[in-house]
Amino acid sequence: MVGIFHMLNTKKYDYLVVGAGPYGAVFAHEAAKQGKRVLVIEKREHIGGNMYTHVEHGVTVHDYGAHIFHTDNKEIWQYIQQFAEFNGFQNQVIANYKGELYNLPFNMNTFYEMWGTKTPAEAQAKIAEQREEALGSLGNRAPSNLEEQAISLIGTDIYQKLVKGYTEKQWGRKATDLPAFIIKRLPVRFEFNNNYFNHRYQGIPIGGYTPIFEQLLDHPRIDVQLKTDFFANKEEYLAEFPRIIYTGMIDQFFDYQFGELSYRSLTFEKEVMHVDNYQGNAVMNYTDAETPYTRVMEWKHFDGASDDGVSVITREYPQAWDRTKEAYYPVNDETNMAKYKQYAQLAQQMQDQVVFGGRLGQYRYYDMDQVFHAALNLVRQEFGIPKDYQFVE
Ligand SMILES: Cc1cc2nc3c(=O)[nH]c(=O)nc-3n(C[C@H](O)[C@H](O)[C@H](O)COP(=O)(O)OP(=O)(O)OC[C@H]3O[C@@H](n4cnc5c(N)ncnc54)[C@H](O)[C@@H]3O)c2cc1C
C-alpha cells in the first residue's frame, strides 16, 4: 500500500538512474539525447560521485582525493573535452620516507636517489643484485606473502623504504600477512621519467570536474534529486520504474544475502595553510609506517591557482570499511570475488529491469576513463547504437 502514497514515477520517466557519478551521469545525458526521460537520484548532497570538486580560496579542491584524468582512448578523451578544457597536468609524485625524498614511480631518478646509480646498466645491476639476494633467502619456494613477493621483484632497499609502510597503511595489515598476489608487478623504468601515468592524454579540467557534471545533467528531459537514497524506497522504485541503472553497492541491493563484500575506506582531512607554497608538489606520499596518512595533496599545484598567502591541502588516511563508511576500493581477493559472482548471478536474473554499473555496481576498480567508456558501451547496447558511432559531434 505504501507505493500508492509515494508515486515516485509521476512524470512517467523511462529510466531511473541511481547515482550521479560518472557512470550514471553519462548514461543519463546520452539517454536524454535519445529522447528518453530520466530521473537521477543521488544520496549525497552533490552530483559528480567521487569526481566531485569545489572551489575555495581560489583553488579547485577534489573532495574525494586527487583525480587525474589519463587515458589512451581517444574517443573518451574527445568525449570529455566537450565539457571542459584540460590543463595538461602530469602527476609527478614525491615519496617522503622519514624525511628522505624520492621520485616516483620507480625510475632512474629514484635509483639515483637510493643508490647513486647513474646509468640504466648500473641501476639494472643493482636491482638484479638485490633481487638475487632476496630470491636466495627464499630458497626455491614461491613468495608466500606480499613482503616476499615485493622483495623478489624489486629487492630490499626499495621495498623497505617505498613499498612496505605505504602498503601496510593502505591495507591496514602487515605486509607479511597480506597475500602475494596483491603485487603482481612493480613496474620500473630505466629512464629519467617521473610521469606517473604512461597514458598519452592526461590532465585536469580547468575549473574542476563538477562543471562537467552540471553540463551532463542539464537537460530538459533529466531531473536530479539529491539527498535521495534508493534504499529509502527500494520496493516502490522497482515497482514503478521500467528500467533502472543502478550504480550503488551490489551487495546492499540484495540485502547482503551472501554476506558483505569487503572494501577499503578513506578519510580526507582538509586544511587551509597560511603559506604560499606548502610542499612544492601536488602529491607527496608518506611511505613510512608511522605517519598515519598515506598522502598529502596540495591543490594549487594541480591547477596553478589559489588566493595569495594561502594554500589548501588534504591529507588522505586509509581506514577499514564498515556500513557506516564510504566504500572506496573493492578488495578483489578470491573470497570476495566468489561472493561477488553470486551477486552477479542475481543481477543477471534482473537484467531486463536493472543494470548494475560503475565501480560499486560491478565491484571493480575503475579509472575515470574506463567508467566513461563502460557507460558509453551501455548506451550503445541500450539504444542499439553501432560500435563505430561517434558520440562527439
Ligand atoms: C581516492 C581516489 C582517487 C582516485 N583517483 C583517480 C585518478 O586519479 N584517475 C582516475 O581515472 N580515477 C581515479 N579514481 C577512480 C574514480 O573515482 C572512479 O573511476 C569513478 O568515480 C567511478 O565512477 P562511478 O560512477 O562508478 O562511481 P562513483 O563516482 O562512486 O558514483 C556513484 C554515485 O552513486 C551514489 N550512490 C551510491 N549508492 C546510492 C544509493 N543507494 N542511492 C543513491 N545514490 C547512491 C554515490 O553517492 C555516488 O555519488 C579515484 C578513486 C578514488 C577513491
The ligand as an SDF file (V2000), in Angstrom:
LIG
                    3D

 53 58  0  0  0  0  0  0  0  0999 V2000
   40.8710    8.3100   -3.7030 C   0  0  0  0  0  0  0  0  0  0  0  0
   40.5300    8.0330   -5.1430 C   0  0  0  0  0  0  0  0  0  0  0  0
   41.3380    8.5730   -6.1400 C   0  0  0  0  0  0  0  0  0  0  0  0
   41.0440    8.3260   -7.4770 C   0  0  0  0  0  0  0  0  0  0  0  0
   41.8660    8.8670   -8.4090 N   0  0  0  0  0  0  0  0  0  0  0  0
   41.6330    8.6280   -9.7130 C   0  0  0  0  0  0  0  0  0  0  0  0
   42.5010    9.1660  -10.7090 C   0  0  0  0  0  0  0  0  0  0  0  0
   43.4640    9.8940  -10.4190 O   0  0  0  0  0  0  0  0  0  0  0  0
   42.2280    8.8850  -12.0020 N   0  0  0  0  0  0  0  0  0  0  0  0
   41.1730    8.0950  -12.3830 C   0  0  0  0  0  0  0  0  0  0  0  0
   40.9830    7.8790  -13.5870 O   0  0  0  0  0  0  0  0  0  0  0  0
   40.3290    7.5810  -11.4560 N   0  0  0  0  0  0  0  0  0  0  0  0
   40.5290    7.8250  -10.1380 C   0  0  0  0  0  0  0  0  0  0  0  0
   39.6730    7.3000   -9.1950 N   0  0  0  0  0  0  0  0  0  0  0  0
   38.5190    6.4830   -9.6350 C   0  0  0  0  0  0  0  0  0  0  0  0
   37.2400    7.2960   -9.9220 C   0  0  0  0  0  0  0  0  0  0  0  0
   36.8270    7.9400   -8.7330 O   0  0  0  0  0  0  0  0  0  0  0  0
   36.1460    6.3350  -10.4220 C   0  0  0  0  0  0  0  0  0  0  0  0
   36.5340    5.8180  -11.6680 O   0  0  0  0  0  0  0  0  0  0  0  0
   34.7710    6.9260  -10.6270 C   0  0  0  0  0  0  0  0  0  0  0  0
   34.3840    7.8070   -9.6360 O   0  0  0  0  0  0  0  0  0  0  0  0
   33.7510    5.7920  -10.7040 C   0  0  0  0  0  0  0  0  0  0  0  0
   32.5190    6.2930  -11.1140 O   0  0  0  0  0  0  0  0  0  0  0  0
   31.1430    5.5950  -10.7060 P   0  0  0  0  0  0  0  0  0  0  0  0
   30.0690    6.3690  -11.3890 O   0  0  0  0  0  0  0  0  0  0  0  0
   31.2260    4.1410  -10.9470 O   0  0  0  0  0  0  0  0  0  0  0  0
   31.0730    5.7320   -9.1150 O   0  0  0  0  0  0  0  0  0  0  0  0
   31.0060    6.9940   -8.1580 P   0  0  0  0  0  0  0  0  0  0  0  0
   31.8230    8.1220   -8.6750 O   0  0  0  0  0  0  0  0  0  0  0  0
   31.3130    6.4880   -6.8130 O   0  0  0  0  0  0  0  0  0  0  0  0
   29.4840    7.4250   -8.2140 O   0  0  0  0  0  0  0  0  0  0  0  0
   28.4640    6.6200   -7.6580 C   0  0  0  0  0  0  0  0  0  0  0  0
   27.4220    7.5340   -7.0710 C   0  0  0  0  0  0  0  0  0  0  0  0
   26.2900    6.7540   -6.6680 O   0  0  0  0  0  0  0  0  0  0  0  0
   25.8060    7.2690   -5.4470 C   0  0  0  0  0  0  0  0  0  0  0  0
   25.0460    6.2130   -4.7590 N   0  0  0  0  0  0  0  0  0  0  0  0
   25.5380    5.0500   -4.2740 C   0  0  0  0  0  0  0  0  0  0  0  0
   24.5490    4.3540   -3.6550 N   0  0  0  0  0  0  0  0  0  0  0  0
   23.4270    5.0890   -3.7790 C   0  0  0  0  0  0  0  0  0  0  0  0
   22.0910    4.9160   -3.3210 C   0  0  0  0  0  0  0  0  0  0  0  0
   21.7340    3.8390   -2.6050 N   0  0  0  0  0  0  0  0  0  0  0  0
   21.1690    5.8650   -3.6090 N   0  0  0  0  0  0  0  0  0  0  0  0
   21.5240    6.9820   -4.2970 C   0  0  0  0  0  0  0  0  0  0  0  0
   22.7820    7.2060   -4.7400 N   0  0  0  0  0  0  0  0  0  0  0  0
   23.7240    6.2730   -4.4730 C   0  0  0  0  0  0  0  0  0  0  0  0
   27.0610    7.6720   -4.7040 C   0  0  0  0  0  0  0  0  0  0  0  0
   26.7730    8.5960   -3.6810 O   0  0  0  0  0  0  0  0  0  0  0  0
   27.9160    8.2630   -5.8170 C   0  0  0  0  0  0  0  0  0  0  0  0
   27.7100    9.6410   -5.9710 O   0  0  0  0  0  0  0  0  0  0  0  0
   39.9330    7.5140   -7.8350 C   0  0  0  0  0  0  0  0  0  0  0  0
   39.1360    6.9690   -6.8350 C   0  0  0  0  0  0  0  0  0  0  0  0
   39.4270    7.2160   -5.5050 C   0  0  0  0  0  0  0  0  0  0  0  0
   38.5510    6.5930   -4.4370 C   0  0  0  0  0  0  0  0  0  0  0  0
  1  2  1  0
  2  3  1  0
  2 52  2  0
  3  4  2  0
  4  5  1  0
  4 50  1  0
  5  6  2  0
  6  7  1  0
  6 13  1  0
  7  8  2  0
  7  9  1  0
  9 10  1  0
 10 11  2  0
 10 12  1  0
 12 13  2  0
 13 14  1  0
 14 15  1  0
 14 50  1  0
 15 16  1  0
 16 17  1  0
 16 18  1  0
 18 19  1  0
 18 20  1  0
 20 21  1  0
 20 22  1  0
 22 23  1  0
 23 24  1  0
 24 25  2  0
 24 26  1  0
 24 27  1  0
 27 28  1  0
 28 29  2  0
 28 30  1  0
 28 31  1  0
 31 32  1  0
 32 33  1  0
 33 34  1  0
 33 48  1  0
 34 35  1  0
 35 36  1  0
 35 46  1  0
 36 37  1  0
 36 45  1  0
 37 38  2  0
 38 39  1  0
 39 40  1  0
 39 45  2  0
 40 41  1  0
 40 42  2  0
 42 43  1  0
 43 44  2  0
 44 45  1  0
 46 47  1  0
 46 48  1  0
 48 49  1  0
 50 51  2  0
 51 52  1  0
 52 53  1  0
M  END
$$$$
